Amino acid sequence: MFLGETMAIDQYDDDIALTAYVCRHYLHLMTPLEKRVGVYSVPIVSDSPMEKARRLHQILEERDGHVPDSDVWDALQMDIRQFRTLAMKRLLAATPNELIINRCVSCKRLTRTPIARQCTWCGASWRE
């Protein structure tokens, strides 16, 4: 349920939804390695064979800081869902006061955004 994935109403899984929610809305709290590996579907390393990937590598290095290619390759050995789940758990533990985990007042499932006031899952609406 991240980067174009969807989840059917009858297949709601709170762990998957929470990982997607945190990765989608709190990317700015992730480490440079978590951003590099958890967001892009191809390895973004300095010796990428494609010119666009090399340029993106340079932009990410300037924006987020240096990430050694060996760290990216090592992290890519892990299943991407597992990697994202570990990043989500780290953020929940390290920055609990910075995360707004917005749940529906009716069904208790995660809303689409931290400021949503209507549930995607059951349709309930509420005010603060």
VENSUL-V467113 format. One record per residue. PHI is phi in radians with two decimals (* if undefined). Layout:
phi:PHI
phi:PHI
This chain:
phi:*
phi:-2.51
phi:0.97
phi:1.64
phi:-1.38
phi:-2.27
phi:-2.34
phi:-1.27
phi:-0.97
phi:-1.39
phi:-2.03
phi:-0.99
phi:-2.25
phi:-1.10
phi:-1.12
phi:-1.15
phi:-1.11
phi:-1.16
phi:-1.07
phi:-1.09
phi:-1.06
phi:-1.15
phi:-1.13
phi:-1.32
phi:-1.74
phi:-2.23
phi:-0.99
phi:-1.12
phi:-1.65
phi:-1.37
phi:-1.27
phi:-0.98
phi:-1.14
phi:-1.07
phi:-1.12
phi:-1.11
phi:-1.58
phi:-1.43
phi:-1.86
phi:-1.65
phi:-1.48
phi:-2.16
phi:-1.13
phi:-1.78
phi:-2.22
phi:-1.10
phi:-1.83
phi:-0.99
phi:-1.27
phi:-1.74
phi:-1.04
phi:-1.08
phi:-1.15
phi:-1.14
phi:-1.17
phi:-1.10
phi:-0.99
phi:-1.09
phi:-1.09
phi:-1.14
phi:-1.08
phi:-1.23
phi:-1.31
phi:-1.80
phi:1.86
phi:-1.28
phi:-2.22
phi:-1.06
phi:-0.94
phi:-1.10
phi:-1.18
phi:-1.11
phi:-1.10
phi:-1.08
phi:-1.14
phi:-1.24
phi:-1.29
phi:-1.52
phi:-1.02
phi:-1.06
phi:-1.13
phi:-1.13
phi:-1.06
phi:-1.14
phi:-1.11
phi:-1.10
phi:-1.11
phi:-1.08
phi:-1.12
phi:-1.12
phi:-1.12
phi:-1.08
phi:-1.34
phi:-1.45
phi:-2.34
phi:-1.08
phi:-1.39
phi:-1.70
phi:-1.75
phi:-1.83
phi:-1.67
phi:-1.56
phi:-2.02
phi:-1.09
phi:-1.25
phi:-1.68
phi:-1.69
phi:1.19
phi:-1.40
phi:-1.19
phi:-1.44
phi:-1.22
phi:-2.37
phi:-1.13
phi:-1.96
phi:-1.05
phi:-2.24
phi:-2.48
phi:-1.48
phi:-1.21
phi:-1.50
phi:-1.98
phi:1.51
phi:-1.08
phi:-2.15
phi:-2.71
phi:-1.99
phi:-1.06
